[in-house]
Amino acid sequence: MVDQKQLDLYVSHRCWHCWRTKRLLAHHAFRFDVIEVSDDDQLRSWLSDFTGHTTLPYVFIDHRPVGGFEEIRVLERLGQLDHLVRDEV
């Protein structure tokens, strides 16, 4: 198994893009932690302030903000997602 960087996925329940992001990451066999923010106003506020985004999901790789579903999908299409998560090309 290839080692990978820490991958955190901030989500909200009943969120279509959150479900799609989980599915995309699982398809690549990435290990990731899901952080539910639906009922945590303080965490959601911090996330919005830190990233500048008010929508979910939001992905961090090694504690660095990367983006939501659209950004992750673009990285996948460009072949850069594996490189970012696993240091692979």
Order of alpha helices (4+ residues) and beta strands (2+ residues): beta-alpha-beta-alpha-beta-beta-alpha-alpha
